């Protein structure tokens, strides 16, 4: 099966666009990975200095947002 010149041009343009989008996605991934690694290192240093209290095995008090106490319910309810 033969392809016309315009079909080949269209295919090459689509392939080039796919490579460009893939490269952009990979670069964003590397950037996010570097930011996350730096943030994890800072958190590790901060925890090493005694700045965090474990709340759960995977979370520290610094990662838990503060919550207000729920209002008291009126007598006779519930």
MIKENU-704836 format. One record per residue: residue number from 1; residue in three letters; z negated, x negated, y of N, C-alpha, C, O in turn. Coordinates in nm, 2 decimals. Example, Ala and Ser with C-alpha at 12.3 -4.5 7.8 and 13.67 -1.06 7.14 Angstrom:
<pts>
+-----+-----+--------+--------+--------+--------+--------+--------+--------+--------+--------+--------+--------+--------+
!   i !  aa !   n.zz !   n.xx !   n.yy !  ca.zz !  ca.xx !  ca.yy !   c.zz !   c.xx !   c.yy !   o.zz !   o.xx !   o.yy !
+-----+-----+--------+--------+--------+--------+--------+--------+--------+--------+--------+--------+--------+--------+
!   1 ! ALA !  -0.78 !  -1.32 !  -0.57 !  -0.78 !  -1.23 !  -0.45 !  -0.78 !  -1.32 !  -0.33 !  -0.85 !  -1.42 !  -0.33 !
!   2 ! SER !  -0.71 !  -1.28 !  -0.22 !  -0.71 !  -1.37 !  -0.11 !  -0.79 !  -1.29 !   0.00 !  -0.80 !  -1.34 !   0.11 !
+-----+-----+--------+--------+--------+--------+--------+--------+--------+--------+--------+--------+--------+--------+
</pts>
This chain:
<pts>
+-----+-----+--------+--------+--------+--------+--------+--------+--------+--------+--------+--------+--------+--------+
!   i !  aa !   n.zz !   n.xx !   n.yy !  ca.zz !  ca.xx !  ca.yy !   c.zz !   c.xx !   c.yy !   o.zz !   o.xx !   o.yy !
+-----+-----+--------+--------+--------+--------+--------+--------+--------+--------+--------+--------+--------+--------+
!   1 ! UNK !   0.00 !  -0.08 !  -0.12 !   0.00 !   0.00 !   0.00 !   0.00 !  -0.09 !   0.12 !  -0.08 !  -0.18 !   0.14 !
!   2 ! UNK !   0.09 !  -0.06 !   0.21 !   0.10 !  -0.14 !   0.33 !   0.03 !  -0.06 !   0.45 !   0.03 !   0.06 !   0.45 !
!   3 ! UNK !  -0.02 !  -0.14 !   0.54 !  -0.08 !  -0.08 !   0.66 !   0.00 !  -0.12 !   0.78 !   0.06 !  -0.23 !   0.79 !
!   4 ! UNK !   0.00 !  -0.03 !   0.87 !   0.07 !  -0.06 !   1.00 !  -0.01 !  -0.16 !   1.08 !  -0.13 !  -0.18 !   1.06 !
!   5 ! UNK !   0.05 !  -0.21 !   1.18 !  -0.01 !  -0.30 !   1.27 !  -0.13 !  -0.24 !   1.35 !  -0.23 !  -0.30 !   1.37 !
!   6 ! UNK !  -0.11 !  -0.11 !   1.39 !  -0.21 !  -0.04 !   1.46 !  -0.33 !  -0.01 !   1.37 !  -0.45 !  -0.02 !   1.42 !
!   7 ! UNK !  -0.31 !   0.02 !   1.25 !  -0.41 !   0.04 !   1.15 !  -0.50 !  -0.09 !   1.13 !  -0.62 !  -0.08 !   1.12 !
!   8 ! UNK !  -0.43 !  -0.20 !   1.12 !  -0.49 !  -0.33 !   1.10 !  -0.58 !  -0.36 !   1.22 !  -0.69 !  -0.41 !   1.21 !
!   9 ! UNK !  -0.52 !  -0.34 !   1.34 !  -0.59 !  -0.36 !   1.47 !  -0.72 !  -0.28 !   1.47 !  -0.83 !  -0.32 !   1.51 !
!  10 ! UNK !  -0.71 !  -0.15 !   1.44 !  -0.82 !  -0.06 !   1.44 !  -0.93 !  -0.11 !   1.34 !  -1.05 !  -0.11 !   1.37 !
!  11 ! UNK !  -0.89 !  -0.15 !   1.22 !  -0.98 !  -0.20 !   1.12 !  -1.05 !  -0.32 !   1.17 !  -1.17 !  -0.34 !   1.16 !
!  12 ! UNK !  -0.98 !  -0.42 !   1.23 !  -1.04 !  -0.54 !   1.28 !  -1.14 !  -0.51 !   1.39 !  -1.24 !  -0.57 !   1.40 !
!  13 ! UNK !  -1.10 !  -0.42 !   1.48 !  -1.19 !  -0.38 !   1.59 !  -1.32 !  -0.32 !   1.54 !  -1.43 !  -0.35 !   1.59 !
!  14 ! UNK !  -1.31 !  -0.23 !   1.44 !  -1.43 !  -0.17 !   1.38 !  -1.51 !  -0.28 !   1.31 !  -1.64 !  -0.27 !   1.32 !
!  15 ! UNK !  -1.45 !  -0.37 !   1.24 !  -1.53 !  -0.48 !   1.18 !  -1.60 !  -0.56 !   1.28 !  -1.72 !  -0.60 !   1.26 !
!  16 ! UNK !  -1.53 !  -0.60 !   1.39 !  -1.59 !  -0.68 !   1.49 !  -1.71 !  -0.60 !   1.56 !  -1.81 !  -0.66 !   1.59 !
!  17 ! UNK !  -1.69 !  -0.47 !   1.58 !  -1.80 !  -0.39 !   1.64 !  -1.92 !  -0.39 !   1.55 !  -2.03 !  -0.40 !   1.59 !
!  18 ! UNK !  -1.90 !  -0.38 !   1.42 !  -2.00 !  -0.37 !   1.32 !  -2.08 !  -0.51 !   1.32 !  -2.20 !  -0.51 !   1.31 !
!  19 ! UNK !  -2.01 !  -0.62 !   1.33 !  -2.08 !  -0.75 !   1.33 !  -2.16 !  -0.76 !   1.46 !  -2.27 !  -0.81 !   1.45 !
!  20 ! UNK !  -2.10 !  -0.72 !   1.57 !  -2.17 !  -0.73 !   1.70 !  -2.30 !  -0.64 !   1.70 !  -2.41 !  -0.69 !   1.74 !
!  21 ! UNK !  -2.29 !  -0.52 !   1.64 !  -2.41 !  -0.43 !   1.64 !  -2.51 !  -0.49 !   1.54 !  -2.63 !  -0.49 !   1.57 !
!  22 ! UNK !  -2.47 !  -0.55 !   1.43 !  -2.56 !  -0.61 !   1.34 !  -2.63 !  -0.73 !   1.40 !  -2.75 !  -0.75 !   1.38 !
!  23 ! UNK !  -2.56 !  -0.81 !   1.47 !  -2.62 !  -0.93 !   1.54 !  -2.72 !  -0.88 !   1.64 !  -2.83 !  -0.94 !   1.65 !
!  24 ! UNK !  -2.69 !  -0.78 !   1.72 !  -2.79 !  -0.73 !   1.82 !  -2.91 !  -0.68 !   1.75 !  -3.02 !  -0.70 !   1.80 !
!  25 ! UNK !  -2.90 !  -0.60 !   1.64 !  -3.01 !  -0.55 !   1.57 !  -3.10 !  -0.66 !   1.52 !  -3.22 !  -0.66 !   1.52 !
!  26 ! UNK !  -3.03 !  -0.77 !   1.46 !  -3.11 !  -0.88 !   1.41 !  -3.18 !  -0.95 !   1.52 !  -3.30 !  -1.00 !   1.50 !
!  27 ! UNK !  -3.12 !  -0.97 !   1.63 !  -3.19 !  -1.04 !   1.74 !  -3.31 !  -0.96 !   1.79 !  -3.41 !  -1.02 !   1.83 !
!  28 ! UNK !  -3.30 !  -0.83 !   1.80 !  -3.41 !  -0.74 !   1.84 !  -3.52 !  -0.75 !   1.74 !  -3.64 !  -0.76 !   1.77 !
!  29 ! UNK !  -3.49 !  -0.76 !   1.61 !  -3.59 !  -0.77 !   1.50 !  -3.66 !  -0.91 !   1.52 !  -3.78 !  -0.91 !   1.51 !
!  30 ! UNK !  -3.59 !  -1.01 !   1.54 !  -3.66 !  -1.14 !   1.56 !  -3.75 !  -1.14 !   1.68 !  -3.86 !  -1.20 !   1.68 !
!  31 ! UNK !  -3.71 !  -1.08 !   1.79 !  -3.79 !  -1.07 !   1.91 !  -3.92 !  -0.99 !   1.88 !  -4.03 !  -1.04 !   1.92 !
!  32 ! UNK !  -3.91 !  -0.88 !   1.82 !  -4.03 !  -0.80 !   1.79 !  -4.12 !  -0.87 !   1.69 !  -4.24 !  -0.87 !   1.70 !
!  33 ! UNK !  -4.06 !  -0.94 !   1.59 !  -4.14 !  -1.02 !   1.50 !  -4.22 !  -1.12 !   1.57 !  -4.33 !  -1.15 !   1.53 !
!  34 ! UNK !  -4.16 !  -1.19 !   1.66 !  -4.23 !  -1.30 !   1.74 !  -4.34 !  -1.24 !   1.82 !  -4.45 !  -1.30 !   1.83 !
!  35 ! UNK !  -4.31 !  -1.12 !   1.88 !  -4.42 !  -1.06 !   1.96 !  -4.54 !  -1.02 !   1.88 !  -4.65 !  -1.04 !   1.91 !
!  36 ! UNK !  -4.51 !  -0.96 !   1.76 !  -4.61 !  -0.91 !   1.67 !  -4.69 !  -1.03 !   1.62 !  -4.82 !  -1.02 !   1.61 !
!  37 ! UNK !  -4.63 !  -1.14 !   1.59 !  -4.70 !  -1.26 !   1.54 !  -4.79 !  -1.31 !   1.64 !  -4.91 !  -1.35 !   1.61 !
!  38 ! UNK !  -4.74 !  -1.32 !   1.77 !  -4.83 !  -1.37 !   1.88 !  -4.95 !  -1.28 !   1.90 !  -5.06 !  -1.33 !   1.92 !
!  39 ! UNK !  -4.92 !  -1.15 !   1.90 !  -5.03 !  -1.05 !   1.92 !  -5.14 !  -1.06 !   1.80 !  -5.26 !  -1.06 !   1.83 !
!  40 ! UNK !  -5.09 !  -1.08 !   1.68 !  -5.18 !  -1.10 !   1.57 !  -5.26 !  -1.22 !   1.58 !  -5.38 !  -1.22 !   1.55 !
!  41 ! UNK !  -5.20 !  -1.33 !   1.63 !  -5.28 !  -1.46 !   1.65 !  -5.38 !  -1.44 !   1.76 !  -5.49 !  -1.49 !   1.74 !
!  42 ! UNK !  -5.35 !  -1.37 !   1.87 !  -5.45 !  -1.35 !   1.97 !  -5.56 !  -1.26 !   1.92 !  -5.68 !  -1.29 !   1.95 !
!  43 ! UNK !  -5.53 !  -1.16 !   1.84 !  -5.64 !  -1.08 !   1.79 !  -5.72 !  -1.15 !   1.69 !  -5.85 !  -1.13 !   1.69 !
!  44 ! UNK !  -5.67 !  -1.24 !   1.61 !  -5.74 !  -1.32 !   1.52 !  -5.84 !  -1.41 !   1.59 !  -5.95 !  -1.43 !   1.55 !
!  45 ! UNK !  -5.79 !  -1.47 !   1.70 !  -5.88 !  -1.56 !   1.78 !  -5.99 !  -1.48 !   1.85 !  -6.11 !  -1.52 !   1.85 !
!  46 ! UNK !  -5.96 !  -1.36 !   1.90 !  -6.06 !  -1.27 !   1.96 !  -6.16 !  -1.23 !   1.86 !  -6.28 !  -1.23 !   1.89 !
!  47 ! UNK !  -6.12 !  -1.19 !   1.74 !  -6.21 !  -1.15 !   1.63 !  -6.30 !  -1.27 !   1.59 !  -6.42 !  -1.26 !   1.56 !
!  48 ! UNK !  -6.24 !  -1.39 !   1.59 !  -6.31 !  -1.51 !   1.55 !  -6.42 !  -1.54 !   1.65 !  -6.53 !  -1.60 !   1.62 !
!  49 ! UNK !  -6.41 !  -1.50 !   1.78 !  -6.51 !  -1.52 !   1.88 !  -6.61 !  -1.41 !   1.88 !  -6.70 !  -1.41 !   1.97 !
!  50 ! UNK !  -6.60 !  -1.32 !   1.79 !  -6.70 !  -1.21 !   1.78 !  -6.67 !  -1.09 !   1.87 !  -6.76 !  -1.01 !   1.90 !
!  51 ! UNK !  -6.54 !  -1.07 !   1.90 !  -6.51 !  -0.97 !   1.99 !  -6.48 !  -0.83 !   1.93 !  -6.45 !  -0.74 !   2.00 !
!  52 ! UNK !  -6.47 !  -0.83 !   1.80 !  -6.44 !  -0.70 !   1.73 !  -6.53 !  -0.67 !   1.62 !  -6.58 !  -0.76 !   1.55 !
!  53 ! UNK !  -6.56 !  -0.54 !   1.60 !  -6.65 !  -0.50 !   1.50 !  -6.57 !  -0.42 !   1.40 !  -6.50 !  -0.32 !   1.44 !
!  54 ! UNK !  -6.57 !  -0.45 !   1.27 !  -6.49 !  -0.37 !   1.17 !  -6.54 !  -0.23 !   1.16 !  -6.66 !  -0.20 !   1.15 !
!  55 ! UNK !  -6.45 !  -0.13 !   1.17 !  -6.48 !   0.01 !   1.16 !  -6.44 !   0.06 !   1.02 !  -6.51 !   0.13 !   0.95 !
!  56 ! UNK !  -6.32 !   0.01 !   0.97 !  -6.27 !   0.04 !   0.84 !  -6.21 !  -0.10 !   0.79 !  -6.20 !  -0.19 !   0.87 !
!  57 ! UNK !  -6.18 !  -0.10 !   0.66 !  -6.13 !  -0.23 !   0.61 !  -6.01 !  -0.28 !   0.68 !  -5.98 !  -0.40 !   0.68 !
!  58 ! UNK !  -5.93 !  -0.19 !   0.74 !  -5.80 !  -0.24 !   0.80 !  -5.80 !  -0.22 !   0.95 !  -5.70 !  -0.25 !   1.02 !
!  59 ! UNK !  -5.91 !  -0.17 !   1.01 !  -5.92 !  -0.15 !   1.16 !  -6.05 !  -0.20 !   1.22 !  -6.15 !  -0.21 !   1.15 !
!  60 ! UNK !  -6.04 !  -0.25 !   1.34 !  -6.15 !  -0.29 !   1.41 !  -6.18 !  -0.19 !   1.52 !  -6.10 !  -0.10 !   1.55 !
!  61 ! UNK !  -6.30 !  -0.20 !   1.58 !  -6.34 !  -0.10 !   1.69 !  -6.25 !  -0.11 !   1.81 !  -6.23 !  -0.02 !   1.88 !
!  62 ! UNK !  -6.19 !  -0.23 !   1.83 !  -6.10 !  -0.24 !   1.94 !  -5.97 !  -0.16 !   1.92 !  -5.90 !  -0.13 !   2.02 !
!  63 ! UNK !  -5.93 !  -0.13 !   1.80 !  -5.81 !  -0.05 !   1.77 !  -5.84 !   0.10 !   1.76 !  -5.74 !   0.17 !   1.75 !
!  64 ! UNK !  -5.96 !   0.14 !   1.78 !  -5.99 !   0.28 !   1.77 !  -6.01 !   0.33 !   1.91 !  -6.09 !   0.28 !   1.99 !
!  65 ! UNK !  -5.94 !   0.44 !   1.95 !  -5.95 !   0.49 !   2.08 !  -6.08 !   0.57 !   2.09 !  -6.12 !   0.64 !   2.00 !
!  66 ! UNK !  -6.15 !   0.56 !   2.21 !  -6.28 !   0.63 !   2.22 !  -6.25 !   0.78 !   2.22 !  -6.15 !   0.83 !   2.27 !
!  67 ! UNK !  -6.35 !   0.86 !   2.16 !  -6.33 !   1.00 !   2.16 !  -6.46 !   1.07 !   2.22 !  -6.57 !   1.01 !   2.20 !
!  68 ! UNK !  -6.44 !   1.17 !   2.29 !  -6.56 !   1.25 !   2.35 !  -6.62 !   1.33 !   2.24 !  -6.55 !   1.37 !   2.14 !
!  69 ! UNK !  -6.75 !   1.35 !   2.25 !  -6.82 !   1.43 !   2.15 !  -6.77 !   1.58 !   2.17 !  -6.75 !   1.63 !   2.28 !
!  70 ! UNK !  -6.76 !   1.65 !   2.06 !  -6.71 !   1.79 !   2.07 !  -6.83 !   1.87 !   2.13 !  -6.94 !   1.84 !   2.12 !
!  71 ! UNK !  -6.79 !   1.98 !   2.20 !  -6.89 !   2.06 !   2.27 !  -6.97 !   2.14 !   2.16 !  -6.93 !   2.16 !   2.05 !
!  72 ! UNK !  -7.10 !   2.16 !   2.20 !  -7.18 !   2.24 !   2.11 !  -7.14 !   2.38 !   2.09 !  -7.10 !   2.44 !   2.19 !
!  73 ! UNK !  -7.15 !   2.43 !   1.97 !  -7.11 !   2.57 !   1.95 !  -7.23 !   2.66 !   1.99 !  -7.34 !   2.62 !   1.97 !
!  74 ! UNK !  -7.20 !   2.78 !   2.04 !  -7.31 !   2.88 !   2.07 !  -7.38 !   2.92 !   1.95 !  -7.33 !   2.92 !   1.84 !
!  75 ! UNK !  -7.50 !   2.96 !   1.97 !  -7.58 !   3.01 !   1.85 !  -7.52 !   3.13 !   1.79 !  -7.47 !   3.22 !   1.86 !
!  76 ! UNK !  -7.54 !   3.14 !   1.66 !  -7.49 !   3.26 !   1.59 !  -7.34 !   3.24 !   1.54 !  -7.29 !   3.33 !   1.48 !
!  77 ! UNK !  -7.28 !   3.14 !   1.58 !  -7.14 !   3.11 !   1.54 !  -7.14 !   3.01 !   1.43 !  -7.20 !   2.90 !   1.44 !
!  78 ! UNK !  -7.07 !   3.04 !   1.32 !  -7.05 !   2.95 !   1.22 !  -7.14 !   2.90 !   1.13 !  -7.10 !   2.82 !   1.04 !
+-----+-----+--------+--------+--------+--------+--------+--------+--------+--------+--------+--------+--------+--------+
</pts>
